[in-house]
């Protein structure tokens, strides 16, 4: 089945209330052949994102509508590997059984470009240029992991 990521604008909800809504989705999902995998709640931005394995968008929204009435404002098809790479998990953490998930879906993506990379590749050849980029990326990651704020 396709995997979808939906977004809800949750103007007046707390993390505890969103956790209760997620439990209601889990209780209603079986009737429709849908599986709600996890969610992210961003208190600062007042948004919630749900990751759902569903035959289609409409069926996922039917579960939301029946479970609690909060249908998605937006929903897109996604690849699980992309979600795991950018958001770090594709299922509820073990702690979700006892407390709300405290994990925003807000991420910053940094793109870097090496000046002269086309010329470098022509001079060094593809294999050496790719290896040089790997070393640069690894070095940048090491610096980021030791000096940046927690992700």
C-alpha positions in Angstrom: 0.0 0.0 0.0 1.1 3.6 -0.5 2.5 5.6 2.4 1.2 9.1 3.1 2.3 11.9 5.3 -0.5 14.3 6.2 -0.5 17.7 7.9 -3.0 19.0 10.4 -3.3 22.6 11.6 -3.9 22.1 15.3 -4.5 25.6 16.6 -5.9 24.8 20.0 -4.3 21.3 20.7 -1.7 20.2 23.2 0.7 17.3 22.9 -1.5 15.3 25.2 -4.6 16.0 23.1 -2.8 15.0 19.9 -1.6 11.8 21.5 -5.2 10.9 22.4 -6.3 11.6 18.8 -3.6 9.3 17.6 -4.9 6.5 19.9 -8.4 7.1 18.4 -6.9 6.7 14.9 -5.2 3.4 16.0 -8.5 2.1 17.3 -10.4 2.9 14.1 -7.8 2.0 11.5 -8.5 -1.8 11.3 -12.0 -1.2 9.9 -10.6 0.4 6.8 -7.4 -1.6 6.3 -5.2 1.4 7.2 -2.2 1.5 9.5 -1.2 4.7 11.3 2.5 4.3 11.8 3.4 7.4 13.9 2.9 11.1 14.2 4.9 14.3 15.0 3.5 17.2 16.9 5.0 20.7 16.7 3.7 22.8 19.6 5.4 26.0 18.4 4.0 25.8 14.9 0.8 24.2 16.0 1.0 21.4 13.4 0.7 17.6 13.5 2.0 15.2 10.9 0.7 11.6 10.6 2.5 8.8 8.8 -0.1 6.4 7.4 -0.1 3.2 5.3 -3.3 3.4 3.4 -4.9 2.3 0.1 -5.4 6.0 -0.7 -5.7 9.5 0.7 -9.5 9.3 1.0 -9.4 6.2 3.1 -6.9 7.7 5.5 -9.1 10.8 5.9 -12.1 8.5 6.5 -10.3 7.1 9.5 -9.5 10.6 10.9 -13.1 11.7 10.3 -14.6 8.7 12.0 -12.1 8.6 14.9 -12.1 12.2 15.9 -13.2 14.5 13.1 -9.8 16.2 12.5 -9.2 15.5 8.8 -5.9 16.5 7.2 -5.3 19.9 5.7 -2.8 18.4 3.3 -1.6 14.9 2.4 1.2 13.6 0.1 2.5 10.2 -0.9 6.0 9.6 0.5 8.7 6.9 0.5 9.4 5.4 3.9 13.2 5.6 3.3 12.9 9.4 2.8 10.8 9.8 5.9 13.3 7.7 8.0 16.2 9.7 6.5 14.7 13.1 7.2 12.5 12.6 10.3 14.4 9.7 11.9 11.7 7.2 12.6 8.8 5.5 10.8 7.0 4.1 13.9 5.9 5.2 17.3 8.8 5.2 19.8 8.3 2.8 22.8 7.6 5.7 25.0 4.5 6.6 23.0 2.5 4.0 25.0 2.8 6.1 28.2 3.4 9.7 27.1 2.9 12.0 24.1 5.5 12.0 21.4 7.7 15.1 21.9 9.2 15.3 18.5 8.6 18.1 15.9 8.7 17.3 12.2 10.5 20.6 11.6 13.8 20.0 9.9 16.3 22.2 8.2 18.0 20.9 5.1 21.4 22.3 4.1 22.6 22.1 0.5 26.2 22.7 -0.2 27.8 23.3 -3.6 31.5 23.1 -4.3 32.7 25.9 -6.6 34.5 24.4 -9.6 33.2 20.9 -9.1 32.7 20.3 -12.8 36.2 21.3 -13.6 37.5 19.2 -10.7 35.7 16.2 -12.0 37.1 16.6 -15.4 40.6 17.0 -14.0 40.5 14.2 -11.4 38.0 11.8 -13.1 34.7 10.6 -11.7 36.0 8.1 -9.2 38.4 10.4 -7.5 36.0 13.4 -7.5 33.3 11.3 -5.9 35.7 10.1 -3.2 36.8 13.7 -2.5 33.1 14.7 -2.1 32.6 11.8 0.3 35.5 12.9 2.4 34.2 16.5 2.4 30.7 15.4 3.3 32.0 13.1 6.1 34.2 15.9 7.5 31.4 18.4 7.4 29.2 15.8 9.2 31.8 15.3 11.9 32.0 19.1 12.5 28.2 19.4 12.5 27.7 16.5 15.0 30.2 18.0 17.4 29.3 21.7 17.3 25.7 22.0 16.1 22.5 22.1 18.3 20.8 18.8 18.8 18.7 17.6 15.8 
